[in-house]
Amino acid sequence: MSKIDNSKRNFLKTSAILGVGVSAPLIFTNAHAAYRNEPKGSTVTFGFNVPQTGAYADEGADELRAYKLAVEHINGEGDGGMLNTFSSKALKGNGINGKKVVFVTGDTQTKSDAARASAKRMIEKDGAIMITGGSSSGVAIAVQGLCQEAGVIFMAGLTHSNDTTGKDKRANGFRHFFNTEMTGAALAPVLKNNYGTDRVAYHLTADYTWGYSQEGSIRKYTEAMGWKTAQAVNTPVGAGDFSQYITPVLNSGADVLVLNHYGKDMVNSLTQAVQFGLRDKQVNGKDFTIVVPLYSRLMAAGAGENVKGIFGSTNWHWSLQDAGSQAFVKSFGKAYGFPPSQAAHTTYCQALLYADACQRAGTFKPSEVGKSLAGFKFDGLGNGPTEYRADDHQCFKDVLVVKGKENPSSKFDVLEVVEVTPRAQVEYEASMLGGNLGPYNNG
Amino acid sequence: MDAFLLQVLNGLDKGGAYALIALGLTLVFGTLGVVNFAHGALFMLGAFCAVTLQSLLTLERVTLDPEKLTAWGTPMEIRTPYIVEWFGDFGMTLIDWSVPLAILLAVPIMLLLGVVMERGLIRHFYKRLHADQILVTFGLAIVVQEIVKAQFGANPIPQPAPALFAGSADIGLWLGFAENAVVYPWWRIIYLLFAGVVITSVFAFLQFTTFGMVVRAGMADRETVGLLGIDIDRRFTIVFGMAAVVAGLAGVMYTPVLSPDYHMGMDFLVLSFVVVVVGGMGSLGGAVAAGFLLGILQSFASMNEVKSLLPGIDQVVIYLIAVVVLLVRPRGLFGRKGVMES
């Protein structure tokens, strides 16, 4: 009996060793081995996870327009947009790796749990090979974590917190948009040139991850050039009426108000600060000034004339004259009748960059696509020479410092670019923001 | 002292908005016994009356400039408002004053909306549980929100105050402070005065007119008033319309303070319910008093000196007060016996 058992055991052991031995080369070396949602037919599915309801629905709608345009261009329809100016010529306008791109959409609602649920649905039910989009850092970090666990690539949309590619970075996540560290590094010299080094700032900060990140970066760079910080006050997200936070600024001794607010909060706090006469005030013998570190042209329009002359930063602006930007504006404007926002630009770029990486890798397998994107240097997508840094999956490129335009020629002409800050000036060590990419997950 | 005074003004201003919304809520609850979660949507619809009037006044003649092209290659559009073409400077003045002028548009529209809402939907829920009323009115609010979003988008739409009131008043000088020690935006001062006028008008209407007397009698004992041969339902329908007008006017005049968007009603709704509960369900005076009280306390809780002692107090102070009031005085500050008590 025991002899028979021994034989069985030996047989199983031998089989297992043989099995592993035969399959190992396939698992570890064949890029075409099974992975999460490997496309089998003639199409490959992208998952566009954008806010379709809630306060950022208009920004989400613009992201979706850009994604649709990107899909058209990848599939060889339309005028080709920035594919014509993109330095990589891997994509031929016939889809990716011989497959046409189709897409499904989800609604993030700008809520982390809703965004994760819609991303999960697109991965599990719709077979999305990649998830992209969003208009909030909280959402981006939540969905990035989900994509890492699920084993698909996440191409972040509009997310500006350092944490997305800092302490919360993941191997499967990639960000084209800039971050608060870059905003601080780009904006501070312009503030110095315009307002000098002897200033006292008062910060109103949105009470969540992006707000803290933005305040920290601006304080770091402005204090380094000699500014003092009178006070930094957290304000609830969606406060609506900020008057009780603005009135203490009046007699605080500060001569600069920094509004670390985005979207609707920025519109309301800026409008109300101007109503309280802050822009016309004189303090310490200087003209009082307001700074809005992160501008969204789409939402700045909501603040009307109050943005005039106020400095901030943006990832991209439709008035740029380089060939890539012009090609994108032309393509988008013809399709929709108005210029694209920075959210539309970054999401369009992300779709193209992912498609290009898959084409160059010859597969959709996340680890191979990730390796293809990490360290990738490119040009022709509207931000000048750009690199997807391998250490943190953050794009490094020039940063735009903008100002509310004094004499706009149309309702889209809200901001003007005052300086293109070179990449070298906004670059930092990846280790500075902490975090660990970890390994790629193929699902 | 100047910081104290500024926070009092902030509180009064904020309280004015709370009081106006809560007044309408209490009117509806006191007369019809309906917990109306769509009341915030009426505030938002009032604000969008201002947006609509501004859109109408700025309807533009669009001509194409054959010599200039847009960045995407189509001819540049030259836009001129019809009203400026027709009336010149007077047209510009009308556009500038679009927010106060929107009151003229908001009164009939909100009255009509209120009456249609009450006759078409709310009256079918008079005898249903409060939970049913809450569900149906909350659902209605969401539908209204989505319609407004589909029409006007999700972004805030700026509604500037008339240029005459764009700056700030140096209130400090009037009170003997140094120059620029206490400055406050003109429009907020006007909003506070406006809230006072509307609240006084509603109270005067209810107190000094026959219609108001019947309504007050109906609020106290609906059945007896009905037995006297008075069509109290018709009067209550008009009261619902009045409540809609009050909420709408609050919304119109608040637009220069808060650029309107489709969600602004919901932002105020919860706070206004807390105001009603603290003031006492069904008490008009309680709603107004609690509106101003909570507005002022919320402003003081936001002072840096207070926040440094109790971090985050600014975000919870209203709810803390509601809890304390309900524990100590379950009917609210001015609540009447029997209201919401079975």
Interface residues (C-beta under 8 A of the other chain):
Chain A: T53 G54 A55 Y56 A57 D58 Q231 V233 P236 G238 G240 D241 S243 Q244 Y245 T247 P248 L250 N251 K264 V267 N268 T271 Q272 Q275 F276 G277 D280 K281 L298 M299 A301 G302 A303 G304 E305 N306 W318 S319 Q326 V329 K330 S331 F332 G333 K334 G337 P339 S410
Chain B: D2 A3 L6 Q7 N10 G11 D13 K14 T70 A71 W72 G73 T74 E77 K149 G153 A154 N155 P156 I157 P158 P160 A161 A166 G167 S168 N180 A181 V183 Y184 P185 W187 R188 P256 V257 L258 S259 D261 H263 M264 D267 F268 Q298 S299 S302 M303 N304 K307 D314 Q315
